[in-house]
Amino acid sequence: MGNPWYVSITDCLLCALESRFSELRKLGISDVRAFADLGKVVMDLAPLGRATVFIESFNYMTTSLGITDPHSNEKALLERVADELIGRLRLGDDVVDYVRLAASANSVDIPMRGYDFKVEDFVDKILEEPIWLGTDPASLRSRLGNVRSVAYLVDNAGEFQFDLLLIRKLSLMGVKVVVYARNRPYEVDVTYDYVVNKVSNAEVRALPGNYSAFWYGDVVRELAGYDLVISKGLDNLETFMERRPGLSNVLFLFRAKCPLIARLFNVEKDKPIISMGLNI
């Protein structure tokens, strides 16, 4: 077997363990065997790489507990907070401002190594100016004014309300937007069943499973046909780095919540990033 991809093997495996154990704790699980069994699953999956460890350990946990979506209540809370927050914002006509909001909203996540999400941070940091890598506001504004098709890879609940603002804005500009969402729950990510009932001015497509769109060869070939792919969040970013799909049309919107990612991009931890032309 080839060398599995991780940003850092030890840190990423510890992050997977901490994330899954935090979920067990939040669910009120106190049986030590549940933690031991889940820890063993993470270690058994370790040779298969980062995406498989995170996704399949989540799938094992939900199956073993008989819980389809352990974060359903949290997702509903995040949606309410986002809707209230949007109601207080003054939104103009500049599409780049909507991109900024979509990037800064990526503070939502489950606890991970070096990052512990708080709803207050989601609210307080929503207007934080992103760091621009490989593009700038004027260049992106020009690009978005000329694209005719966009694939939008969604991420977490709560921040999806801000994705929806950008999706609607692009549609009003005459852009054909196709939204890609996981067909099964993964952490606090939105799923196809949820997204398809919220999006009225764009097509929504379900991914084959609950991995990132960049995991699936057939989907990657579809994405190559769009003028632009907007990729939200760390899992999409890290899966892109793991799979190396060879796409040059991807705009990444994310927060550098992971200290390793912050170091890799040479930015301060937890800063929102807008990145075009990823070259890692």
N, C-alpha and C positions, 0 to 999 in steps of 0.2 A: 504494500500500500504506500502511496506517495506521502510526502510530508503534508499533514493537514494544515489548512490556513487558519491562522489566528493573528490578530494584531500583536498579542503576547500570549503564549499558551497558558502560562500560570495565571496571569491576571484575568484572562477571559474565562477560564474554567472556574476560578474563584468567584467571578462575577455571576456566572450561571448558577452556581450553588447558592450564593447569597440571594439572588433574585427569586429562585424557586423556594428556598427556605422562608423568605419573607412572605411569599404567597401562602405557604402552609400556615405560618403563624397568623396571618390576617384571617384565614379561614377557621381559626380556632383549633387547629390540629395540634395535639400534644403528645401523641403516641410516638415514641422515639423510633419505632420501626418504620414509620412513614418517612421520616427524615433519612434514616439509614438506607432504605430502599431507593429513594429518589437520588441520594448521593451516589449510590452504586450505578444507577442508570446514567447519570452524568458522566461518570468515569468510563463506563462501557462505551458510551457514544463518542468519547474524546478523540479517538483516532479518525473520526469521520469529518471533523472540522467544525468551525464556529456555528454556522447556520444550523447544521443538523443537531448539534448539542442543545442549542437554545430552543429550537422548534420542537424536537422530539421529546425533550425532557418536559416541556409544557404539555405536550400531547399525552405522555405517560401519566403525568400528575392528574390531569382532568379525567382521563379514563379510569385510573385506579380509584379516584374519589367519586366517580359517577356524577361529575359536575361538568356540564357542557361549557358554561361561560362563568368562571369564578369571579369575573370583574364586572358583571352586569350592573350592579348597584353603583359602582364607582363610575362607570360610563355614563349612567343617567345623571349623576351629580355633575360630572364634567360638562355634559351638554347644557344643563341648566345654568351653570356658571358662565359658560361661553356665550349663551344667548343674552344673559343679563349684561355681560361686558360689552358685547357688540352694540347693544341698545344705547350704551353711553358714549360710544365712539363717534367722532365726526369723520365720515368717509367722503373723500373727494372723488375726482374723476381720473386720477393718475393710476394706471394699472400697476406701476412699480410699487406704489404704496400698499397695494393688495398683496404683492409678492413679499414685501417686508413683513406684513402682518402674518402671513402664512409661515414664514421662517421663524419669527420670534415666538409664535404660538407652539413651537415644538418643545416647549418645556415639559409637556405632559409625558409621563412614563411611570412604570413601576419602579420601586427602589432597585438600584444597581450599585455596583462597587464604585464608590466615589461620588454617588449622586442619590439624593433622596428627595423626590418630588413633593412639593407642597402646593396646594391650591392657591395659596396667597402669592406664591411666586408666579404662577400662571397669570394672575391678574396684574401684579406689579410690573412684570417684565414685558407685557404685550407690546409696548411701544418702543422697546429697545432697538437701537439701530444695528442692523446686522453688519458683519464683516464681509466685504466683497472680495471674492477670489476668482480670477480669470474673467471677470466682467465688471461692469460698473453700471450705475443707474441709467445713464444715457444710452449705453450700448444695449442694455437689456430692453429698455423702452423701445428702441429702434427694432430690435429682433422681434419683440412681441407684436409690434405693429405690422410685421410682414409675414408672420407664420399663419398658416391656414389650418393646421391640424396639431393638436396637443394631446398626448397621453398623460394622464394625471394619476400617479401612484400614491394612494392615500395611506395614512398612518393611524395616529391615535384618535380616540374619541375626545370630544371637547375642542381640540385644535381643528377637527374636521369642519366645524362651523366656519372657521376662517378659510379653510380650503374652499368651502362652498362659495364664499364671497368672491374668491379669485376665479373659480370655475364660472360663476355667473357673469363676472366682468368680462372674461375672455369670450364667452358666448355672445354677449352683447356687442363685442368688437367684430363679430362675424367668424370667429374661430370655431372649428369643429373640435369639441373636447370629448374624449373618451376616458372615463374613469375606471381604473382597475382596483378591485378590492378583493381581499381574501375571502374564500367561500366558507371558512370555518374560523372560529375565534382563535386569536393569539394575543395573550396579554390584554392590554387595553385598546388594541387596534379595532377600528370599525370593520364590519363585515359587509359582504355584498347585500345581504337581506336588509340591512339597515340603510346602506347608501342608496340603494335603488328606490327606496321610498322617500328619500330626501332630495334627490337630484331630478329636476324637471326639465332642464335645458341642456342636457348632455346624455350621451349613451353611457351605460354602466356595464362593465363586463366582470364576471367572476373568475378569479384565478383558480387553477385546478385544485389547490389545497390551501394551506395556511403559511406557505413560504412566501418570500418576496417575489414580485414579478420577475426579477432578474435571475431567479433560480431555474425557470422553465424555458427550455430552448425554443419551443414554439412561440411563447409569449415574447421572448427577446427578438425573434425574427419579425413579429408584428411591430414591436416598438421601433425597430430600425426604419419603418416606413413613415413615421411621424416627423413633422418638421421639428418638433420639440417634445421631449419627455420631461415632465416635472416630477421629481422624486422627493418624497417627504420622509424625513426621519432617519435614525441611525441604522435600523435593520436593513432598509433598502440600500443605504450607503455601503454598509459593511458587506452585504451580500454581493453588491456590484464589485467591490474590491476582491472578494473571494472568488467569484465566478469569472471576472474579467470578460464581460460579454462583447467587448469591442465596439461599444456604442459611443459616438462622439456628439450626440444630440441631447445630452442629459443635463438638466439644470437641477442641482441638489439644494434643497432647503432643509436645514437641520440646525440643532443646537449641539455644540461640542460638549455634551453631558458627560461623556466618557473621558477621563483624564488622558487615556492613551490616544484617543482621536484628537483631542486638543493639542497634544504634543506632536502628533503626526502632521497636523495642519499648521503648526506653529502659531496657535492662537490661545487666548486665555480660556480656561475651562468655563463651560456653560454659556459661551457667547453664541448668538445666532449667526449662522453662516449662509451666504448665498454663493454658490460655487458653480462655475461653468468650465467645461474642459478639464475634468478631473485627470490628474496625471500623478498617480501614486505608485 
